């Protein structure tokens, strides 16, 4: 009998579908809900990755809470060094493959209190 590992071709068993809300400030640290499939319980942590050009910015893994097989709660990363933009977002479990599916999140400029006039 022969076996072939096709996970590099077809991708992992989990997927990301959407994020709510789908935009937030570049100061980050706002709670978002990630919807997808295959978010099973296990010893490894779920990781949310924001793709910026050829770089990856990761949400703090300790901020990820598994709600169900289809839902995670996460805090967005601080995005000031990249500025406002729309990025692709992927999910992965531990050091496994990055999801084949993706969704998008838009970061916008928020006003810093110390730079505001009252």
C-alpha positions as CSV (number, residue, x, y, z in Angstrom):
1,X,0.0,0.0,0.0
2,X,1.2,3.5,-0.9
3,X,0.5,6.7,0.9
4,X,1.0,10.3,-0.3
5,X,1.0,13.4,1.9
6,X,-1.0,15.9,-0.1
7,X,-1.4,18.5,2.7
8,X,1.1,20.8,0.9
9,X,-1.2,20.8,-2.1
10,X,-4.7,20.8,-0.7
11,X,-3.9,22.6,2.5
12,X,-4.8,22.0,6.1
13,X,-8.2,20.9,7.4
14,X,-9.1,24.3,8.8
15,X,-10.2,27.4,7.0
16,X,-11.0,31.1,7.6
17,X,-14.2,32.6,6.2
18,X,-14.7,36.1,7.6
19,X,-13.8,38.5,10.4
20,X,-16.2,40.8,12.3
21,X,-15.7,43.7,12.5
22,X,-13.7,43.7,9.3
23,X,-11.9,47.0,10.1
24,X,-10.2,48.7,13.1
25,X,-7.6,51.2,14.1
26,X,-3.9,50.9,13.5
27,X,-3.4,51.2,17.3
28,X,-4.8,47.6,17.4
29,X,-5.8,45.6,20.4
30,X,-9.5,45.6,19.5
31,X,-11.5,42.4,19.9
32,X,-12.6,40.7,16.6
33,X,-14.4,37.4,15.9
34,X,-12.9,35.1,13.4
35,X,-15.3,32.7,11.6
36,X,-14.2,29.6,9.8
37,X,-14.2,25.8,10.0
38,X,-12.1,23.2,11.8
39,X,-11.1,25.2,14.9
40,X,-10.9,22.0,17.0
41,X,-9.7,21.8,20.6
42,X,-6.1,20.7,21.1
43,X,-2.8,21.4,22.8
44,X,-1.6,23.8,20.1
45,X,-2.7,27.4,19.9
46,X,-4.5,29.0,17.0
47,X,-2.6,31.8,15.3
48,X,-4.0,34.7,13.2
49,X,-1.6,36.1,10.6
50,X,-1.9,39.4,8.8
51,X,0.0,39.5,5.5
52,X,1.7,42.9,4.7
53,X,3.4,42.6,1.3
54,X,5.9,39.7,1.9
55,X,5.9,40.1,5.7
56,X,3.6,38.6,8.3
57,X,2.3,40.3,11.4
58,X,0.8,38.0,14.0
59,X,-1.9,38.7,16.5
60,X,-0.7,38.0,20.1
61,X,-1.3,34.2,20.4
62,X,-2.2,34.6,24.0
63,X,-5.2,36.8,22.9
64,X,-6.7,34.0,20.8
65,X,-9.7,32.3,22.5
66,X,-11.4,29.3,20.9
67,X,-15.2,29.7,21.2
68,X,-16.3,26.8,19.0
69,X,-15.3,24.7,16.0
70,X,-16.3,27.7,13.8
71,X,-15.4,30.7,16.0
72,X,-12.3,32.3,17.6
73,X,-12.0,35.6,19.5
74,X,-8.7,37.5,18.9
75,X,-7.2,41.0,19.5
76,X,-5.8,42.8,16.5
77,X,-2.1,43.5,16.4
78,X,-0.7,47.0,16.7
79,X,-0.3,48.1,13.1
80,X,1.2,51.6,13.4
81,X,4.5,50.7,11.6
82,X,2.6,49.7,8.5
83,X,0.0,52.5,8.4
84,X,-3.6,52.3,7.2
85,X,-4.2,49.6,4.7
86,X,-6.3,46.5,3.8
87,X,-4.5,43.2,4.4
88,X,-5.1,39.5,3.8
89,X,-5.7,37.5,7.0
90,X,-4.9,33.8,7.4
91,X,-5.2,31.3,10.2
92,X,-2.9,28.5,11.3
93,X,-2.7,26.0,14.2
94,X,0.6,26.0,16.0
95,X,3.4,25.5,13.4
96,X,1.1,23.8,10.9
97,X,0.4,25.1,7.4
98,X,-1.2,28.5,6.8
99,X,-4.8,28.2,5.7
100,X,-5.5,28.1,2.0
101,X,-8.4,30.4,2.4
102,X,-8.1,34.0,3.5
103,X,-10.2,37.0,4.4
104,X,-9.4,40.7,4.6
105,X,-9.1,43.3,7.4
106,X,-8.8,47.1,7.0
107,X,-6.7,49.2,9.4
108,X,-7.5,52.9,9.6
109,X,-5.7,55.8,11.3
110,X,-7.0,56.6,14.7
111,X,-6.2,59.8,16.5
112,X,-3.8,59.7,19.4
113,X,-4.9,61.7,22.5
114,X,-1.6,63.4,22.9
115,X,-1.8,64.7,19.4
116,X,-5.3,66.1,19.6
117,X,-6.6,69.5,20.6
118,X,-9.5,69.8,22.9
